[in-house]
Amino acid sequence: MPPIPLHRFRPRLLGSLKGYGRDRFLADAGAGLTVGIVALPLAMAFAIASGVKPEAGLFTAIIAGFIISALGGSNVQIGGPAGAFIVIVYGIVERHGLANLLISTVMAGVLLFAMGLLRLGALVRYVPVNIVIGFTNGIAVLIALSQVRDLLGLRIDKLPADFFSQLRAFGQAMHTFNPHALVLGLLCFGGLLLWPRLFKRGDLLPGIHLPDRLTEAGMFQAAARMPGQIVALVTLTLASTLLALPVETIGSRFGGIPKGLPAFALPAFSWQTVQQLFIPTLTIAVLGAVESLLCARVADSLGQSAFPRHDPNQELMAQGVANIVTPFFGGIPATGTIARTVTNLRAGATTPVAGMVHAVVLLAIVLLAAPLALHVPLAVLAGILLFVAWNMGEWHEFARLRQFSLAYRTTLLGTFVLTVVFDLTVAVQVGLVSACVFFIWRMGTLFQAQPVPSGVAGVQVIGLYGALFFGAVGKIEDLADQVPADSRVLVLEMHRLVSMDASGLDALVQLQRALQRRGVRLVLADLNPQPRSLVRRAGFETALGEGGLAATLDEALRRWAPAQPLSPAT
């Protein structure tokens, strides 16, 4: 048995540094600075929404972000905590605790590295697009739902993990509603929606145009390049502090953010714990792989021919290393992040150095400006996450559903509902099973067995079309009853039969035996390579006897025109 080919570990960074000069470094440094600033509020918001402290998100963005850029297979991908993980991480923390989340993340990292090493990166592309859309939109809804507490300022000590319990908790705590928090959250969300429009050809809203002297001003152009999340975070935090608004902040809930990275620490580990964490580990690994490779494909499409296409296996190996290392420093699961990757690309990044700079920028902010995070209102972070959820969801796909088949619609909507009501693991499992069932049904309907005029007395010809597999064997089982009583030979013309599995071959064997009892000969004509190979390897060619396989239909008709008797081999 030949050895399994393994992927060669070669980070994209090594090839990107050939001919690297001052101009490219300045471009990467500028892009890294921009992405680092954008990542700051997102990292804290993702961590808080995941049920952990804000510094866990920052540590993940710093450590995992640096590792993914340094060891990954993409020129511009930015790694770190992602919105897609919020629901998963929150559920694991609620059910198993923070220590078990760290263990699960390490094991998921091992799985990711093994997937890349075994060259399984391409398999991630086989996840049907309707399942990806369904769970992405479902996660977006759950992210928005998880922010209702901070957006409304509700006093809920511990938010449940499941959908209906969360709704019940919101209803029971509605008497603690804080209008100041709602105003801050809506101002943040609305500001983020309007920020790109504000600097796009001077149009604020349809029919409202800013004066040309403003749009041409240098200050206006400089403001256009400011990340909207940072503008919202700084301005609304200042407003809340100066007006002394009675809203919950990072400081009041978490006590602030430590200055510096945490020390290396080993979580408690036992084999019994590992057994309980199998499903969460698998979920983190699969979701991380899908999310990172989808992100890398988006970067490839936006970068067009400016960079080589990403290496999916190297990317998975880098994601694996990052998720193995980061939990030992208090981090949470990390993957590729589409919003920050697109920001990095549009800011002028050319190599993975930009992603490494982004991690260094975040580290500098943590070391120098951690005390300032005490005053950030949680309602503002809720507004940022609502904006993330709004952009994450592909809501237009719901309007387009009527253009697709019933199977496509059922799988997409089923995955969406199951993601929201139950959890992502159940949704993806059921979605994949339903997609497979519908695919089998569809392929079974495409297979056809149709009569073909033979022009030869006593010879019946039936053409097979499609793929003869376990989902289509019923149409072969009925053929024996369709052969006229005066027929001596049944020829199956298989030129348009593209493939056949063992169940299909067994159906042909049973057909040959049923015909033999009636004194009718079975002949297979014009087989494609795959069915011919299967027939010969299984010994069915011998069972058919001399002349049982014909190169063409004409050859079969010429041979059996005289209605020859059955040979002893049958």
Secondary structure, 3 states (H helix, E strand, C coil): CCCCCCCCCCCHHHHHCCCCCHHHHHHHHHHHHHHHHHHHHHHHHHHHHCCCCHHHHHHHHHHHHHHHHHHCCCCCCCEECCHHHHHHHHHHHHHHCHHHHHHHHHHHHHHHHHHHHCCCHHHHHHCCHHHHHHHHHHHHHHHHHHCHHHHHCCCCCCCCCCHHHHHHHHHHCHHHCCHHHHHHHHHHHHHHHHHHHHCCCCEEECCEECCHHHHCCHHHHHHHCCCHHHHHHHHHHHHHHHCCCCCCEHHHHHCCCCCCCCCCCCCCCCHHHHHHCHHHHHHHHHHHHHHHHHHHHHHHHHHCCCCCCCCHHHHHHHHHHHHHHHHHHCCCCCEECHHHHHHHHHCCCCCCHHHHHHHHHHHHHHHHHHHHHHHCEHHHHHHHHHHHHHHHCCCHHHHCHHHCCHHHHHHHHHHHHHHHHCCHHHHHHHHHHHHHHHHHHHHHHHCEEEEECCCCCCEEEEEEEEEECCCCCHHHHCHHHHCCCCCCEEEEEEEEEEEECHHHHHHHHHHHHHHHHCCCEEEEECCCHHHHHHHHHCCHHHHHCCCCEECCHHHHHHHHCCCCCCCCCC
